[in-house]
Structures are given as C-alpha cells and as structure tokens.
Amino acid sequence: MAAPDELFCWEGDWGLPSVSTDCLVVLAYAQFAGAPLKLRKICNPWRSPSGSLPALKTNQKETLSRPADIIIHLRKQKFNADYDLSAKEGADSLAFISLMEEKLTPALIYTFWVEPKNYVDVTRRWYAEHMTFPLNFFLPGRMQSRQLEKLRLLRGDESLEAGEELEKELYCDAAECMNLLSQRLGSQKFFFGDSPSSLDAYVFGHLAPILKCKLPNGKLQQHLKSLDNLTNFCSDILLLYFPRDGRESSGPKAPPQPDGGDFDNVPNKRRKQLLSALVALGAMLSYALLTGMVSILHVQQGALEEPPDLEPIESHQHEEQGGS
Amino acid sequence: DLEVEPAAEPWPENATLYQPLKEDQILLSDHASSLAVQAYLRMCGLPVQVLCRVNSEFMSPSGKIPFIHVGNQVVSELGPIVQFTKAKGHSLSDGLDDVQRAEMKAYMELVNNMLLTAELYIQWCDDATAAEISRPRYSSPYSWPLSKILAYQKQWEVRRKMNAIGWGGKTLQQVYEDVSQCCQALSQRLGMQPYFFNKQPTELDALVFGHLFTILTTRLTSSELAERVKSYSNLLSFCRRIEQTYFEDKSS
C-alpha cells in the first residue's frame, strides 16, 4: 500500500482520543478496521485541508469531511469492520445511526454549546485554552453561533433559545434514545457479536464525550451512568482500542491551577485586570492633561482634584473658590 | 404542543386532518407525511375527515404538515399524534417487546433521516425540480409578489438546513444512492412478512407506506426516484397491500 492517509482531528482530553464526536467516530472505526492512518491532532481548524475537523487527506489528494464519507473510503480500501454483518444487521446499523443523529445529536449540541453554564465554564474555556493566539479570541464564539444555528435548523425553529423547556425536551429525547440503545445492546459485548462494527463506532463517538466530560449541568451523564451496559461498552472500547489516551485521564476535569472558584483560577487574570485599569486611568489622565481640562499648576488650590467631566469654562471660573 | 390527558376521552366524530390543497399546492414531502398520518389513523380505526386548506402550514402549531384537530386540541406531526392517540387508549405497538420497540423507533428515524431528507433535497435543492414543480406549486395560492417571496424564502430555508446537516455538498446521484440504501434496509427488514412486525401493522408501517406510496405515485421531473423504489418488489407489494386493506374506499 502507498503511504497511509492523513487524518486531521481535534485533540483529546478527559481520557478521550478526541473531544469531538465526529472525530471519535472516525478514530474508533479506523481502530476497529485496522486502518493505518497518520494522525494529526490539532487544535486549529484552519490548518485542516477542508477548513473543518475531522478531515481525511487521501493519497489521491482528495479531502473528505463527513464521517460517513470517510468510512466509505476506508471500506473501499478493504478496511471494513462491517464485513461479517448480515444484510439485516447492516440495515439495523443504518436505522440506529439515524436514531442517534435525530435524537442524540441535538441534545449533544445543546449540552456542550448552548447550555450557558456548560458552554462558559467548560467548552469555551477548553477551546480558548487549546487554541493558539489570536484564534482563541474569536473562534470559540464563532463555533458556538454555528452550532446554535445548526440546532435551530435541526429543530425547525428559528427563534430557539436556551431554556428550561427546550432542555427538558431535548434531554427527554436523548434519554429515550440511550434507553433504546441499551435495550438493543443487551448483555452483548458489541452490538453485533464479538467484534465491533461501524454502529459501535457511532455509538462510542456519541456517548464517550457525555460519559467522560464533567459538566456543571450533567443530567445526560447521570442518565448514561445509570445504564450500566452502555457505560461498560464505552469503557471497554477505550481500554481495548485507546489505552494510551485512557491513561492520561486524571480523574474529573482538572484545571491547570489548583485554585477553586470560577474566575480566580488564573493569577494572570488579576494582573491583567490591574494592568487594564491602570492603562485606562493613565489614558484618561493624559487626555485631560493634553486637552487642558486639567492643568498642573503648582498652586495650592487643589486644581488637580477637579474631575475631568466638569465644564472646562466653569472650572476656570471656580478656580479661586476651590474644587468641589 | 401536546397536552396528554389522562382521562381517555372517546374519539369524536368530527376529528379533522388539515393539509394543503391536493391538486395544486401540496408537495411530495408534505403529502408523504400526511398520508402516513392518514394510514396510521385508519389502522387504528379512528375516523378522520381530511380538509384541504391553503394555509395549513401556517395554522399548524409546529409549522409542519399535517395536523389534526380533535375535540379542542391540535396536534401536528406523526410522532406527537401517535403519543396523543396512545393517551386516548389506541395504540398499535403495545404487542411489541422492548427490543422490537427499539427497532421500530430506529427504523422510523431512518425514514425521517434519509427518505424525508432526500425528498426535501430533490424538491428544493435540485434546480430543475425547484423551478418546474416546487416553487410554482408552493406559491400557487398567492398572487405576485407574495408568491415569489414565499417560494424563495422556503427554498432558502430548506437549503440552509441541508447545509447544516451535511447534505449541501451532495450531488443528486448521491442522494438517489442514499434513497436506494434506505430502501434496501427497509426491504431487508420487511423480508417476506406482511408487515414489519409480522402480523400486525404498526406506526412504522404507516410511515413507510406514506413515503413510498407518495414517491411511486407522484410525477417529478425525472422518474429515477420512483424507479429506485420499484426495484424492491417486496416494498411494492407492501404498499399495494396497505392500500387495498385500508384505503379501498378511495377511488383508485
């Protein structure tokens, strides 16, 4: 075989090889099918050949972005994890993948990108910390508005906003979907017998982020943890196919600074706040001095104490009477 | 949108189902959804009168066709309607065990995810079909310039959705391939049985019938979509069987 294809995907965290569902699906399928891929784990979607992640760059210089297309490409190259499936099992795979895309994906988008606390505390922080300057300033925000738009289009409601009712509806659908998956899996190791297939890759890709990422609003995780067979399913796949990434997980989300509290965990933030306050003060003072609103006369009348927003004419007139 | 009443009120005689005008206005995807609901209600033995109204889409609580008006409640789309009838004590899927119910729900999502999306794509993202059929039909009740505005607005909305779910980059041939794949999966699951879960029809049968029958009987710019469905003979006999059993009072 010629040189292996290159796969660009998001970096991993929380014990996962990647934080994105689509990337996890492709990575899991590649492991299951034994496809040799050159992995490029990056945090900058602009460096990917298609502008988004995941992206597969094939030997023929073709770029594929959708997980389904990437899996079809790997299958054509004889890396087929679905080889042993019967026709009916293949049909069931398609049906359950559709079920996840219709019922689970909206809840995933909501919980990571739309729910305010989760987005601010975990998602945006993670992407801002892992992206390079200057992308970390605007790219997470842009990704969030794209995800919100996608959710709006999926639900067919242009005026969708984060809220209790929407959350309840989406989580209800997601919980039902997880229950159905759990019922289908039963006590088997994988969905179709002893070796994993593409359906297992999709289920893993959707459930692993819920399982591993600790979010402030963790209702989905609670429900998933109550379904033992699905929890074991994800953990087994991580153990068997991604042992190196699993070892990196250091318990629940571990921010680099040991401080508690949501806003004070970066000492630089204090310094930056102080610095920005000083700069603002200095700018106002120099403006006042330069325009003559405040003049440094060496007089004992406290002319310097006058706040700059007093009328310039009045301040000169009241100079003898002293400041306010 | 759905208020589930614990007390099972009897199904009133004057229940109505609203859809756009059949001859001139309704589009393939809406007709498929409407036929699915009609089939489901007939399978449950619940009488409903079909009323064609020009502004059905705007009357619907969720903006989607069809919707039913039962007593003093209005419910739209097959999923909520199934739940609504279940609350009134009518259900087709009670006899299924857990694994079968999981499969039924999954296959219903397969139809929504692949067939319905493909229908929307062909109607609105294929320029030929959109110009010759979809836009004229969608805007037929309105006069210029409202007709143009509404038609292009709908087209733009559907195209944005296609882009968001990753279908924007697909070619028409790829969409036909997806339809074939979906039909193959359905054909596999149906096998030689009369209905998807052997002897009794369920909401899955109603949904599949609604879509396949509409595809087979609707004229589009190209007959490729119908041809793809026709290549699965067990699906054809399935549609014929349901038509004869539940719609025999309909003329032809």
Interface residues (C-beta under 8 A of the other chain):
Chain A: R66 A87 K88 G90 A91 D92 L94 A95 F96 S98 L99 E101 E102 K103 E149 K150 L153 L154 G156 E176 L180 L181 Q183 R184 G186
Chain B: S62 G63 K64 D98 V99 R101 A102 E103 K105 A106 Y107 E109 L110 N112 N113 M114 R160 K161 A164 I165 G166 Q181 C182 Q184 A185 L186 Q188 R189
